[in-house]
Amino acid sequence: MTAASDAVAWVLLIPICAAAVLAALPGYRLTAALNVVASLGTFLAALSLFIIARPQPGQYLLVDDLNIVFIVLNTFVGFTTSVFSASYIAHEIETGRLTPGYLRFYHAMYQVMMFGMNLAFVSNNIGLMWVAVEIATLTTVLMVGIYRTHAALEAAWKYFILGSVGIALALFGTILVYMAARPVVGEGQDAMVWTVLIGRAATFDPALLNVAFIFLLFGYGTKVGLAPLHAWLPDAHAEGPTPISAVLSGLLLNVALYAVLRFKILLAANPEAISPGPLMVTMGLTSLLFAAFMLYRRRDIKRLFAYSSIEHMGIIVFAFGMGGPLANFAGLLHMVMHSLTKSGIFYAVGHIAQVKGTQQIANIRGLTETHPALGWGLAVGVVAIAGLPPLGIFMSEFLIVSSTFARQPLLAVLLVFGLLLAFGALMLRLTNVAFGEPRGSTAPADASYMPMFAHFALVLTAGIYLPGPLVVWFQHVANVLG
């Protein structure tokens, strides 16, 4: 086995082995520490893929320029979330919201979830990728309902039911792709291997590919959180533990997006198939406008940022739907910036909700006075996610708008309208929460600030300067996306 194959194996083996150990270990401090160590080990294994030769594609696993973006981002946010989770869960144990038994389950499921997401990214088999997305989905369903309250169980069931519908549609789309490939590639596993499919896609039946992509877009689009398939997402964010909210917005939505992009590339390789762009543009713009209006009606701070995630996934899907080197580059950059920013926001929100004892926005005021680190951290996060300079999301949104104005000015007007609408809602909420008259508890926060400030530092750096090699790499991936 080569060093490259070893690195890919470690990206998968570390989380699944850690899950088995965590399920058996008692005690909070030991399991929390092991969760952090395992997540760090997975991240370092993913980073090593940059410095060693890529392994040759196999029947099941693949590492290329596209999925390494997702793998490294996934493992990094998984690591920082595990650090945040250690301090967050300590408070939940002290207040009795979680028991030691649930805690073992929580940490074990966290690593299973990381395994499922990593497996989805490195899969070279479209059937295996579907299974991996399902593993990641089921583990997050279980974790959303871990508090065992009526609202948490209802949110978990809603997530399970809607997620099952989405994954069933995605399965049917996957079967249709296999049926399109079978006359050309032949029976058996080769008709599901991504590298084989992309090499022969030009000769597949375009009618089957067209129908398959519609099912795949709606199926995986449910997991992306695109309107009108989004109904599970706000409840799951609001009722589950905040580390899971961070993972849902920062990581799991990207897993489903990755699957959509893989099949978009496949469809684009067939000259007689429909263009996937208009469908993605329509769903992306619809999600952006819908979420922008809904932001004004949110009263729960975690639901507010859940709808912000729907908005930004809409922007990302819109960018990839527009296509072309600039829009694809901007879509990749926006995806990375959104994952870092939104998870950082949830790190702040999790500790804020614990200190104040509520998630209701009306009961949270004057954070910059009562809890300066959390208040100013949240302010930086909201300014970043609203798209203000000099933070990274401003750059990606500027590129998306510029590219759209050059090609479809009317769509650009709708895009800018949605962005300004969402900007107004976020600024309205931030003004009261961060700078209003102090309200609620002033007890000190026993919080881990490192993950939050690390994310925001990266977002600020990206808004000011992007390293040349990173730009060249993203440009190459943008060209691969077509």
N, C-alpha and C positions, 0 to 999 in steps of 0.2 A: 504494500500500500504506500502511495506517495505521500509527501508532506501535505500537499493540497487536499488529498482525499482524507487525510487525518484531520485537517482543520474542519472540513465539512462534517465529518463524523462527530467531532467534539461539539460542534454547534448543536447537534441533535442529542448526543449522549449525555452531556452534562445536565441539561434540564430534566430529562426523563429519569436519570439515575437519582438526581437530587429529589425529585418528587417521591420516589419510592422510600428514600431515607427519611424525608420530612414527614411522611405519613405515619412513620413508626416512632418518631422521637417525641418525647414529652417536653414541656417547658417552653416558655415564650422566648426568653433571651437566646437560647441555643438555636431554636428553629429560625428566629428572625435573622440571626447572624449567618446561619448556613444559607438562607434564602439570598442574602446579599452576596455571599461568597460565590454561590453557584451562578448568580446573574452576572457577576463580574467575570467569572471564568468563561461564560458563554460569549460575552462581549469581546474579550481578548481573543478568543478563538475566531470570532467573526473579523476582527481587525487584521488578523494574520493573513486573511485572504487577499489583502492589498499588497503584501510583500512577497508572496510565494506564487509560483506558476499556477494558473487555473487548472483544475482537474479536467480531464476529458469527459464530455457528457456521457452518462451511462443510461441504462434502461430506466432508472428511477430518479437519479439526482443530477442536478445541473447548476453550475455557477457561471454567470455571465455578467456583463456590464450593467444590465437592467436590475437583476435581482440582488446584486451585491449592495446597491443603494438601499434597498428595503431591508436587507439582512442587518447591515451595520446600524441603521437607524433603529430598527426593532430591538436589537440587543442593547443598544445604548440607553434608550428610554426604559427598557425593561430593567436595566441595572439601577438607574436613578430612581425609578419608581419603587424598587425594592428597598432602597435607602429611606425614601420618604415613608414607605409602609411601616418600617420598623418603629418609628416614633409615633406614627398615627395609630397603629394597632395597639401600642402600649397604653395609650389613653383609653381605647375601647375596652381593653381588659380591666383597667382600673375602674371604669364606670359600670362594668358588668354587662355591656352590650354584647360582648363576645365571651365565650367560655374557652378553657384550654382545649377541649375537644374540637370545637369549631375552628380553633386557631390552627391545629395540626392539619385539618381539612383545607383551610384557607391557603396555607403555605404550599401544601402539596399540589393543590389545584392551580396555584400561580405558576409553578414550574411546568405542569402539564400544558397549561395555556401557552407558555413560551415555546415549549416543544412543538405544539400544533402550529403556531404561527411560523416558526422557523422552517418546519417541514413544508408548509405551503409554499414558502418562498423558494426553496431549493428543489422542489419536485420537478422532474422532467417528464412526468406522467400526469396527464390531465385528470385521470381518475384518482390518483394518489393525492393530487392537489385538492380535489373536492373533499376527500376524506379528511385531510389535514384542516381545511377550513371548518369542517363539521366538528372536529375535536376542539378547536379553539372556541367555537361557538358554544358548545355544550358546557365547557368548563366555565366560561363567563356567565352562562345562565345560572349555574349552581352557585357561583360567587355573588351574583346580584341578590339572590334570595337568602344569603347567609345570616342576616339579622333575624329572620323568621317572623318578622312583623307582618301584619295583613298587607300593608302597602308593598313591602319588599317581595312577598310571595306573589302578589298580583303582578308586579313588574316583571318578575322572573318568568311567570307563566305567559305573559304577553310577549315577552322576548322569545320564549321557546316556541310559541305557536307561530308568530310571524316569521321568526328565523327559520322554522321548519318549512314553511311555505316557500320562502325564498330559496332555501337550499334544495328543495324538491324541484323547483323551476330550473335551478342551475344544473341539477343532475340530468334532467331531461335534455337541456341544451348540450351537456357533455355527451350524452348518448347520441344525439343528432350529429355532433362532430365526428364521433366514431363511425356512424353510418355513412357519412360523406367520405371518410377516409378509406373505408373498407374496400370498395371496388378498385381503388388505386394502390393502396399499400398492402392489402390482403388481410385475412383474418388474424386475430391474435393481438398481442400486446403492442406490436409496432404501430398499430393504428391509433394508439393513445400516447405515444411518445412525442413530446413537443418538438424536439429537434428533427424528427422524421416528418411530422406534420407540416412544419413550416417550410421544409425543403420541397414538399410535393403539393402544397396547398393550391397552387395555380391550376391544377388539374382536377380539383374536387368539384362536386356538384354544387354550383353556386346557390341553387334554390334551398338545398339543405343547410348550407352555411348561413344563409340569410335568416331562416327560421331559428336556427340554433343560436345565433347572436342575440336575437330578441329575447329568447328565454334566458340566456346567460346574463344579459344586461339587467333584466328585471330581477333575476334570481340573486346574483351577486350584488345588484344595486340595492336590494333590501338590506344587505349587510353594510353597504357603504353609507346607508342612511339617507338616500335620495328621496325627496318628496315625489309621489305620495306614499312611499314605502317606508316612511321614517317612524311610524307610530310607536315602535318599541323603544326607540333611542332615548327620548326625554325621561321616561319612567325608569329605565335601567340606570341612567346617570344619577337621577335624584335619589333612588332608594337603595342602591348598592353602596358598598364601602368606597370612599373617595379614591383610593389607589386604583380600583377597578374602573372608576370613571375616567381617570387619567389614561389607563391602558386602552379603554374603549375608544376614546377620542384620538389618542396619540398613535395607536398601533393597529387595533383590530379593524378599523375602517380602512386602513391602508392595505390589509391583507386581501379584502374583497376587491379593492381598487386594482391591486396587482393582477388578480385573476382577469378582471375586465380588460386590462391593458394587453395581457397575453393574447386573449381572443381577438382583440382589435387588430393586433399585428397579423394574426392568422387570416382574418377577413380581408385586410388590406393587401395580402399577398395573392388574392384571387381577383383578377381584373374584371370578372363578370359579376362579382358579388356586390351587394349594396355598400355604399359608403357608411361606415359606422358613425362618422362625425356628426351628422345632423341629429341623430337620436341622442347622442351624448350631450350635444349642445343644448337640446331642448330640455332634457332632464336636469342638466346642471343649472341652467338659467331659472327653471321653475323652482328648484330647491333654494337657490339664492334669494329669489324674490319672496317666496313663501316664508322662509326663515327670517328674513329681514323684517317683515311685518309682524311675525309672531314674537320677536324679541321685545316688542313694546308691551306685551301682555303678560310677561313672565313675572311671577312674584317669588319664586324659589331660585336662589342664586345658582344652584347646580343645574336646574332646568334651563336657566338663561344661557349658560355656556354650552349646554347640550344643543340648543337651537343654533348657537354660534357654530358648532361643529357641522351641523347640517348645511349652514350657509357656506362654510369654507370647503366642504367636500363638493358642494355644487360648483364653486369657483374652479376647483381642481379638475372636475370632470368636464366642465365647460372648456377649460384650456386644452385638455387632451382631445376633446371633440373637435375644436378648431384645427388642431394639428399644425404641422409645419415646424421647422427648427426652432423659431422663437417661442411660439406658444407651448410647445412641448418642454422646452428648457424652463420656461416660466412655471409650467405645471409641476415639474419635478421640484423646482426650488420652493414653490408654494407648499407642496406636500411636506417637505422637510421642515420648513419654517412653522407650518401649522402644528405639526406633531410636537416640536420642541416648545412652542409657545403655549399651546392648549394644555399640555401636560403640566407645564410650569404653573399655569393659572390654577389648575385643580390642586396642585400641591399647596398653594396659598389658601384656596377655598376650603380644603379639608381641615386645615388647622383653624381657620376662622370659624367654621361651623362648630368645631369642638369647643373653642373658647367661648363663643357667644351662646352655645346651646341651642342654636336654631339655624335653619337654612332660609328663613323668610327674609327677603331683602329689607322689608320695612323695619325689622328689628336689628338691623346691622347698620350702624352709623359711625362716622368719625374714626375710622380705623387708623388713619395716619397719626392720630393723637393717642389713642389707647394702646395700639399695637403697631408701632411705626414700621418694623421690618415687614410684617404681613401686609399692612396697608399700602406702603410704597411698593412692595413686590407685586401686589395685585394691580396697582395703578400702572406699573410698567407693563405688566402682562396685557391689560386691557388696551393700553395705548398701542402696543405691538399688534394685537389681534385685530384692532380697528383699522390698521394699515397706515399709521402715521410714520413719517420719517423720524430718525434715520434707521429704523429697525427693519429687519429682513423682509417682513411681509409687505412693506411698502414697495420694495424693489420688485418682488414677484407680481404684485397686483399692477404696478405701473407697466411692467412688460406685457402682462396679459391684456390690459386695456389698450396699449399701443399697438400690439399685434392685431387686435380685433378692429380698431379704428381703421387700420390700413386696408382691411379686407372686407369687413361688414360693419359700416358705420352705425346702422340702425341697431344691431345687436350690441354694439359698444355703448350706445346711449342707455339701453336697458341694463347693461352690466353696471355702468357707473351709477345709475339710479339706485340699483339694489345695494351697491357698496355704500353709498351715502346714507341710505335709509338705515342700514345696519350700524353704521358709524354713529348716527344720531342716537339710536337706542342704547348702545354701549356707553357712550359718553354721559347720557342721562343717568344711567344706573351708577356709573363710577362716581359722579359728582356727589351723590348722597352717601354711598357706602364708604368711600374713602375720606371725604372732606366735610361731611355734614356734622351736625351737632352730635357729640358722642352719645351712644345709646347701647344698652346691654352690658354684659359683664366686662370688667376691666382686669380680670385675673390674668397673670402672665401665661404666655403660651410656651409649653414644653415642646418645641418644634425643631425639626431638622431643616435648616434653611439652605443647605448646600445644594440639593437638587434644583430647587427653584431658581436660585441665583446663577447656577451653572448653565441652565437652559437659557435664561434671559441674556446672559453674557454672550452665548453663542449666537443668539438671534441679533443682538446689537452688532456684534462683529461682522456677521454676514451682511447686515445692512450698510456697513461702511466699506468693507473690503472682502472680496471673494478671491481666494488664492487662484492663481493661474491654472495649476493642474486640476483643481476642482471644476473650474469653468470648462476646460477642455473635455473633461470626463462627462460632465452633464451635457455638453454639446453633442458628444458622440452618442450618448443614450437617447437624446432627443431625435437624432437622425435615425436611430434604430426603430424608434416608435413610429416614424413615417409622418 
